[in-house]
């Protein structure tokens, strides 16, 4: 997040410096070019004035000497061009008139006006600055003075001033970045701490807390509120688990006494109706015991929260003998490719598969159960499929709810908590548990788990 914030701030600062620096760079080019152009235009105007007098008196020697000294002093060739295109006076011979700007300037001058081209010279342009000044005015133009000024010094001066501008722009930019760097760290330090604490709480570490010392006041208040929230949630969860555990333990002794008392009634009941009532009471007491055991198991499993990687092959090899013993004469096939590795849900993937296979054996009425697996993108899917009676759409939607049992299974031992607990454990590991209709009949329970933690 720190890098992303700097990646947002630095381009904005660069854009701000550029928005100020680019117009200044254009201004430098225009100012320097205009100053050079006006200086050369002044020289050309003076030569035009001298040429007008020289042509009137037919004495061009002084003008030639003036142009030669000017060329020697400044390195700027100059010439007096007649209306017929011949060079009347040249500072150097031959005078180069191949530049299109010279031809365009002469055409404008002989038409009676001074050509107004763009005098701006950019540092990367290797062209000369051409100034053409007509001798005479309007229809009385008799010649034109041409100067071709090299622009090397002009371009060097523009580049030098651009370098100064870049340096002056770079200094505040570096200063802003130097200030933004520690400021961003100071602002984001509580955010990073909040992110780490949130991940720890999501992983089940309810004792994780956020430092409330550093950072802006708003983030310190947020950190304090987060710590308070975690305290409240932690206390609520601990009270809930303690209540379920204590209630289960406290009820176990009265339930055991009740079971013994009901068992003792068997010797005091002589008629069939009484014995049937006593048997029902024994079954109900056993069912209450199973419910208490399941609640205790759910409390222990809910307290586990971290998903650990596990190899599927060894796990299935360890549990398959127990499943086959439980299945009795029912066919049970395990078809899982080798090398699969998944994130094990809290409480163990084996306990989840034990519940799914046990339900298929006890409740499906199937003759065959198949445990198979495959990949689904970056995830792994484990399937427990039977060819029994299955469940309809409404029953599959309700089967993952706590304490729900199908009406067909009311006389079979169970509490209705197993699938619900399995679904919660798999969800806590980032996976899913779904029930679907098997083909041609029966039920398929699919466990989809990740192969690596989510970043």
C-alpha positions as CSV (number, residue, x, y, z in Angstrom):
1,X,0.0,0.0,0.0
2,X,2.9,2.3,0.7
3,X,4.3,1.8,-2.8
4,X,0.8,2.4,-4.3
5,X,0.5,5.6,-2.4
6,X,3.9,6.8,-3.6
7,X,3.0,5.7,-7.1
8,X,0.0,8.0,-6.9
9,X,1.7,11.0,-5.2
10,X,4.9,11.1,-7.3
11,X,3.2,11.3,-10.7
12,X,1.0,14.0,-9.4
13,X,4.0,16.0,-8.2
14,X,5.8,15.4,-11.5
15,X,2.6,16.5,-13.4
16,X,2.5,19.7,-11.3
17,X,6.1,20.5,-11.9
18,X,5.6,19.8,-15.6
19,X,2.5,22.0,-15.7
20,X,4.6,24.8,-14.4
21,X,7.8,24.0,-16.2
22,X,6.6,23.4,-19.8
23,X,5.1,27.0,-20.2
24,X,8.3,28.4,-18.7
25,X,10.4,26.3,-21.2
26,X,8.2,27.7,-24.1
27,X,8.7,31.2,-22.7
28,X,12.5,30.8,-22.6
29,X,12.6,29.7,-26.3
30,X,10.4,32.5,-27.4
31,X,12.3,35.1,-25.4
32,X,15.8,34.1,-26.5
33,X,14.7,33.6,-30.1
34,X,12.9,36.9,-30.2
35,X,15.9,38.7,-28.7
36,X,18.3,37.2,-31.2
37,X,15.9,37.9,-34.1
38,X,15.4,41.5,-33.1
39,X,19.2,41.9,-32.8
40,X,19.7,40.5,-36.2
41,X,16.9,42.5,-37.6
42,X,18.5,45.7,-36.2
43,X,21.7,44.8,-38.0
44,X,19.9,44.1,-41.2
45,X,18.0,47.4,-41.0
46,X,21.3,49.3,-40.5
47,X,22.8,47.5,-43.5
48,X,19.7,48.2,-45.6
49,X,20.0,51.9,-44.7
50,X,23.7,51.9,-45.7
51,X,22.9,49.9,-48.9
52,X,20.2,52.4,-49.9
53,X,22.7,55.3,-49.7
54,X,25.4,53.2,-51.4
55,X,23.2,52.3,-54.3
56,X,22.1,55.8,-54.7
57,X,25.7,57.0,-54.9
58,X,26.9,53.8,-56.7
59,X,29.6,53.4,-54.1
60,X,29.5,49.8,-52.7
61,X,33.0,49.5,-51.4
62,X,32.3,50.8,-47.9
63,X,29.2,48.6,-47.7
64,X,31.3,45.5,-48.7
65,X,33.9,46.3,-46.1
66,X,31.1,46.7,-43.5
67,X,29.6,43.3,-44.3
68,X,33.0,41.6,-44.3
69,X,33.9,43.0,-40.9
70,X,30.5,42.0,-39.6
71,X,31.0,38.4,-40.9
72,X,34.5,38.2,-39.5
73,X,33.4,39.5,-36.1
74,X,30.2,37.5,-35.6
75,X,30.5,34.7,-38.1
76,X,27.2,35.8,-39.8
77,X,27.3,35.9,-43.6
78,X,25.5,38.8,-45.1
79,X,24.8,39.9,-48.7
80,X,23.0,42.5,-50.7
81,X,20.8,40.8,-53.3
82,X,19.4,42.7,-56.3
83,X,15.8,42.3,-57.6
84,X,17.1,40.2,-60.4
85,X,18.5,37.7,-57.9
86,X,22.2,38.6,-58.4
87,X,24.4,39.2,-55.4
88,X,25.5,42.9,-55.5
89,X,27.7,42.7,-52.4
90,X,28.7,39.6,-50.4
91,X,30.6,39.1,-47.1
92,X,31.9,35.8,-48.4
93,X,31.9,34.2,-51.8
94,X,29.9,32.3,-52.8
95,X,27.0,33.3,-50.6
96,X,24.7,30.3,-49.9
97,X,21.2,31.1,-51.0
98,X,19.9,27.4,-51.1
99,X,18.0,27.7,-47.8
100,X,14.2,27.8,-48.5
101,X,13.9,30.5,-45.8
102,X,16.2,32.8,-47.9
103,X,14.1,32.3,-51.0
104,X,10.9,32.9,-49.2
105,X,12.4,36.0,-47.5
106,X,13.6,37.5,-50.8
107,X,10.2,36.9,-52.4
108,X,8.5,38.7,-49.6
109,X,11.1,41.6,-49.6
110,X,10.8,42.1,-53.4
111,X,7.1,42.2,-53.0
112,X,7.5,45.3,-50.8
113,X,7.2,43.9,-47.3
114,X,9.2,42.1,-44.7
115,X,8.6,38.4,-44.3
116,X,7.4,37.5,-40.7
117,X,8.4,33.9,-40.2
118,X,8.5,32.1,-36.9
119,X,11.8,33.0,-35.2
120,X,11.5,30.4,-32.5
121,X,14.6,28.1,-32.5
122,X,14.4,24.9,-30.4
123,X,17.5,23.2,-29.1
124,X,17.1,20.1,-31.3
125,X,16.6,22.2,-34.5
126,X,19.8,22.6,-36.5
127,X,18.7,25.5,-38.7
128,X,20.0,29.0,-39.3
129,X,18.1,32.2,-38.5
130,X,17.5,34.0,-41.7
131,X,16.6,37.7,-41.7
132,X,15.8,39.5,-45.0
133,X,15.3,43.3,-45.0
134,X,14.1,45.1,-48.1
135,X,16.1,48.1,-49.4
136,X,13.5,50.7,-50.1
137,X,9.7,50.5,-49.5
138,X,6.6,49.3,-51.3
139,X,7.1,49.5,-55.0
140,X,10.5,51.2,-54.7
141,X,12.4,48.1,-53.4
142,X,15.6,47.9,-55.3
143,X,17.4,45.2,-53.3
144,X,17.4,43.2,-50.1
145,X,19.8,42.6,-47.3
146,X,20.1,39.0,-46.2
147,X,21.8,37.7,-43.1
148,X,22.1,34.0,-42.2
149,X,22.8,33.6,-38.5
150,X,24.1,30.3,-37.1
151,X,21.9,29.3,-34.1
152,X,24.4,27.1,-32.2
153,X,24.9,29.6,-29.4
154,X,21.2,30.4,-29.3
155,X,20.3,26.7,-28.9
156,X,23.1,26.2,-26.3
157,X,21.7,29.1,-24.3
158,X,18.1,27.7,-24.5
159,X,19.4,24.3,-23.4
160,X,21.3,25.9,-20.5
161,X,18.3,27.7,-19.3
162,X,16.2,24.6,-19.7
163,X,18.7,22.7,-17.5
164,X,18.4,25.4,-14.9
165,X,14.6,25.2,-15.0
166,X,14.8,21.4,-14.7
167,X,17.1,21.7,-11.7
168,X,14.9,24.2,-10.1
169,X,11.9,22.0,-10.7
170,X,13.7,18.9,-9.5
171,X,14.7,20.3,-6.1
172,X,11.1,21.0,-4.9
173,X,10.1,17.6,-6.4
174,X,12.7,15.8,-4.4
175,X,11.8,17.8,-1.4
176,X,8.2,16.9,-1.7
177,X,9.1,13.2,-2.2
178,X,11.4,13.4,0.8
179,X,8.5,14.8,2.9
180,X,5.9,12.4,1.4
181,X,8.0,9.3,2.2
182,X,8.0,9.5,6.0
183,X,4.6,11.1,6.0
184,X,3.1,8.2,4.1
185,X,4.8,5.7,6.4
186,X,3.5,7.6,9.4
187,X,0.0,7.6,8.0
188,X,0.0,4.0,6.8
189,X,1.7,2.4,9.8
190,X,-1.7,2.1,11.7
191,X,-3.4,0.9,8.5
192,X,-0.7,-1.9,8.2
193,X,-1.1,-2.8,11.8
194,X,-4.9,-2.9,11.4
195,X,-4.5,-5.1,8.4
196,X,-2.2,-7.5,10.2
197,X,-4.5,-7.6,13.3
198,X,-7.6,-8.2,11.1
199,X,-5.9,-11.1,9.4
200,X,-4.9,-12.5,12.8
201,X,-8.5,-12.2,14.1
202,X,-9.8,-13.8,11.0
203,X,-7.3,-16.7,11.6
204,X,-8.8,-17.2,15.1
205,X,-6.3,-15.2,17.2
206,X,-8.8,-13.2,19.2
207,X,-6.0,-11.8,21.4
208,X,-4.5,-9.8,18.5
209,X,-4.6,-6.1,19.2
210,X,-3.6,-2.9,17.3
211,X,-1.1,-0.3,18.5
212,X,-3.0,2.8,19.4
213,X,0.1,5.1,19.7
214,X,1.3,6.0,16.2
215,X,-0.4,7.6,13.2
216,X,-3.0,10.4,12.8
217,X,-5.7,10.9,15.5
218,X,-8.5,9.4,13.3
219,X,-6.6,6.2,12.8
220,X,-5.7,6.0,16.5
221,X,-9.4,6.3,17.3
222,X,-10.1,3.6,14.6
223,X,-7.4,1.3,16.3
224,X,-9.0,1.9,19.7
225,X,-12.5,1.1,18.3
226,X,-11.1,-2.1,16.6
227,X,-9.5,-3.3,19.9
228,X,-12.7,-2.6,21.7
229,X,-14.7,-4.6,19.1
230,X,-12.3,-7.5,19.3
231,X,-12.6,-7.5,23.1
232,X,-16.4,-7.6,22.8
233,X,-16.4,-10.3,20.2
234,X,-13.9,-12.4,22.0
235,X,-15.8,-12.2,25.3
236,X,-19.0,-13.1,23.5
237,X,-17.4,-16.1,21.8
238,X,-15.8,-17.3,25.0
239,X,-19.1,-17.0,26.9
240,X,-20.9,-18.8,24.2
241,X,-18.4,-21.7,24.1
242,X,-18.2,-21.7,27.9
243,X,-22.0,-21.9,28.1
244,X,-22.3,-24.8,25.7
245,X,-19.4,-26.6,27.3
246,X,-20.6,-26.0,30.9
247,X,-24.2,-26.8,30.0
248,X,-23.1,-30.1,28.3
249,X,-20.9,-31.1,31.3
250,X,-23.5,-30.1,33.9
251,X,-26.3,-32.0,32.1
252,X,-24.2,-35.1,31.7
253,X,-24.4,-36.2,35.4
254,X,-28.2,-35.7,35.7
255,X,-28.7,-37.4,32.4
256,X,-26.6,-40.4,33.5
257,X,-28.7,-40.6,36.7
258,X,-31.8,-40.4,34.6
259,X,-30.6,-43.1,32.4
260,X,-29.8,-45.4,35.3
261,X,-33.2,-44.7,36.9
262,X,-35.0,-45.5,33.6
263,X,-33.0,-48.7,33.3
264,X,-34.0,-49.7,36.8
265,X,-37.6,-49.4,35.9
266,X,-37.4,-52.4,33.6
267,X,-37.6,-54.8,36.6
268,X,-40.7,-53.0,38.0
269,X,-42.8,-52.9,34.8
270,X,-44.8,-56.0,34.1
271,X,-47.2,-55.1,31.2
272,X,-46.3,-54.6,27.6
273,X,-47.4,-51.0,27.4
274,X,-45.1,-50.1,30.4
275,X,-42.1,-51.9,28.9
276,X,-42.6,-50.0,25.6
277,X,-42.8,-46.7,27.4
278,X,-39.6,-47.6,29.3
279,X,-37.8,-48.5,26.1
280,X,-38.8,-45.2,24.5
281,X,-37.5,-43.4,27.6
282,X,-34.2,-45.2,27.3
283,X,-33.9,-44.3,23.6
284,X,-34.7,-40.6,24.4
285,X,-32.0,-40.6,27.1
286,X,-29.5,-42.1,24.7
287,X,-30.5,-39.4,22.1
288,X,-29.9,-36.7,24.6
289,X,-26.5,-38.1,25.4
290,X,-25.6,-38.0,21.7
291,X,-26.8,-34.4,21.4
292,X,-24.6,-33.4,24.4
293,X,-21.6,-35.2,22.8
294,X,-22.2,-33.5,19.5
295,X,-22.5,-30.0,21.2
296,X,-19.2,-30.6,22.9
297,X,-17.5,-31.7,19.7
298,X,-18.9,-28.6,17.9
299,X,-17.6,-26.4,20.6
300,X,-14.1,-27.8,20.3
301,X,-14.1,-27.7,16.5
302,X,-15.5,-24.1,16.4
303,X,-12.5,-23.0,18.5
304,X,-10.1,-24.3,15.8
305,X,-9.7,-21.9,12.9
306,X,-6.5,-22.4,10.9
307,X,-6.3,-24.4,7.7
308,X,-3.2,-26.6,7.3
309,X,-2.0,-28.3,4.1
310,X,-2.4,-32.1,4.0
311,X,-1.7,-34.9,1.6
312,X,-5.0,-36.6,0.5
313,X,-3.5,-40.1,-0.2
314,X,-2.2,-40.9,3.2
315,X,-5.3,-39.5,4.9
316,X,-7.7,-41.7,2.8
317,X,-5.4,-44.7,3.3
318,X,-5.7,-44.2,7.1
319,X,-9.5,-43.8,7.1
320,X,-10.6,-46.3,4.4
321,X,-10.3,-49.5,6.6
322,X,-12.6,-48.0,9.1
323,X,-15.1,-47.0,6.4
324,X,-15.1,-50.5,5.0
325,X,-15.6,-52.0,8.4
326,X,-18.5,-49.7,9.0
327,X,-20.0,-50.4,5.5
328,X,-20.1,-54.2,6.2
329,X,-21.4,-55.8,3.0
330,X,-21.8,-52.5,1.2
331,X,-19.4,-51.9,-1.7
332,X,-17.0,-49.0,-1.0
333,X,-14.5,-47.7,-3.7
334,X,-11.8,-45.1,-3.2
335,X,-10.7,-43.6,-6.5
336,X,-8.4,-40.6,-5.9
337,X,-5.4,-39.7,-8.1
338,X,-2.0,-39.6,-6.2
339,X,-0.3,-36.4,-5.3
340,X,-3.3,-34.3,-4.4
341,X,-2.7,-31.7,-1.6
342,X,-5.3,-29.4,0.0
343,X,-5.7,-27.0,2.9
344,X,-7.2,-29.1,5.6
345,X,-10.2,-27.5,7.4
346,X,-10.1,-27.0,11.2
347,X,-10.7,-30.3,13.0
348,X,-9.2,-32.3,10.2
349,X,-10.4,-33.4,6.7
350,X,-10.6,-36.9,8.0
351,X,-13.4,-36.0,10.5
352,X,-15.3,-34.3,7.6
353,X,-15.0,-37.3,5.3
354,X,-15.9,-39.6,8.2
355,X,-19.2,-37.7,8.7
356,X,-20.0,-37.8,4.9
357,X,-19.2,-41.5,4.5
358,X,-20.9,-42.4,7.7
359,X,-24.1,-40.6,6.6
360,X,-24.0,-42.4,3.2
361,X,-23.6,-45.7,5.0
362,X,-26.3,-45.2,7.6
363,X,-28.9,-43.0,5.9
364,X,-28.7,-43.5,2.1
365,X,-29.9,-47.1,1.8
366,X,-27.3,-47.5,-0.9
367,X,-25.5,-50.7,-2.1
368,X,-22.3,-48.8,-3.3
369,X,-20.4,-45.8,-2.1
370,X,-17.7,-44.2,-4.1
371,X,-15.1,-41.7,-2.8
372,X,-13.3,-39.9,-5.7
373,X,-11.5,-36.7,-6.4
374,X,-10.4,-34.3,-9.2
375,X,-9.1,-30.9,-9.8
376,X,-11.2,-27.8,-10.5
377,X,-9.0,-25.0,-11.6
378,X,-6.6,-24.3,-8.7
379,X,-8.9,-26.2,-6.3
380,X,-9.4,-29.8,-5.5
381,X,-12.9,-31.4,-5.2
382,X,-13.5,-34.5,-3.1
383,X,-16.8,-36.4,-3.8
384,X,-18.7,-38.9,-1.7
385,X,-21.3,-40.5,-4.0
386,X,-23.9,-43.2,-3.2
387,X,-26.6,-44.9,-5.3
388,X,-29.2,-44.8,-2.6
389,X,-32.5,-42.9,-2.3
390,X,-31.0,-39.5,-2.2
391,X,-32.7,-36.2,-1.1
392,X,-35.0,-34.0,-3.0
393,X,-34.2,-30.3,-3.8
394,X,-35.8,-28.9,-0.6
395,X,-34.2,-31.5,1.6
396,X,-30.7,-30.8,0.1
397,X,-31.3,-27.1,0.7
398,X,-32.1,-27.8,4.4
399,X,-29.6,-30.6,5.0
400,X,-26.8,-28.2,6.0
401,X,-28.8,-26.5,8.7
402,X,-28.2,-27.4,12.3
403,X,-30.6,-30.0,13.9
404,X,-32.3,-30.7,10.6
405,X,-33.1,-34.3,9.8
406,X,-35.1,-35.9,7.0
407,X,-38.5,-37.3,8.1
408,X,-37.3,-40.7,6.7
409,X,-34.4,-40.8,9.2
410,X,-36.1,-39.9,12.4
411,X,-35.8,-43.4,13.8
412,X,-32.1,-43.6,13.0
413,X,-29.6,-42.4,15.5
414,X,-28.3,-38.9,14.8
415,X,-28.5,-35.3,15.9
416,X,-28.7,-33.3,12.7
417,X,-25.6,-31.4,13.5
418,X,-22.9,-33.3,11.6
419,X,-23.3,-31.8,8.1
420,X,-23.8,-28.3,9.4
421,X,-20.6,-28.4,11.4
422,X,-18.7,-29.9,8.4
423,X,-20.0,-27.1,6.2
424,X,-18.9,-24.5,8.7
425,X,-15.4,-26.0,9.1
426,X,-14.9,-26.3,5.3
427,X,-16.1,-22.7,4.8
428,X,-13.6,-21.5,7.5
429,X,-10.8,-23.1,5.4
430,X,-11.9,-21.2,2.3
431,X,-13.8,-24.1,0.7
432,X,-17.4,-25.2,0.1
433,X,-19.6,-28.2,0.9
434,X,-22.4,-28.8,-1.6
435,X,-25.0,-31.6,-2.0
436,X,-26.2,-32.6,-5.5
437,X,-28.3,-35.3,-7.1
438,X,-26.2,-38.3,-8.3
439,X,-26.7,-40.0,-11.6
440,X,-28.8,-42.1,-12.1
441,X,-29.9,-41.9,-8.4
442,X,-28.5,-41.2,-5.0
443,X,-26.6,-38.2,-3.5
444,X,-23.2,-36.7,-4.1
445,X,-21.5,-34.6,-1.3
446,X,-18.8,-32.4,-2.8
447,X,-16.0,-30.9,-0.7
448,X,-14.1,-28.2,-2.6
449,X,-10.9,-27.0,-0.9
450,X,-8.0,-24.7,-1.9
451,X,-4.6,-26.0,-2.6
452,X,-2.8,-23.0,-1.2
453,X,-3.7,-20.0,1.0
454,X,-5.3,-17.0,-0.5
455,X,-2.9,-14.0,-0.5
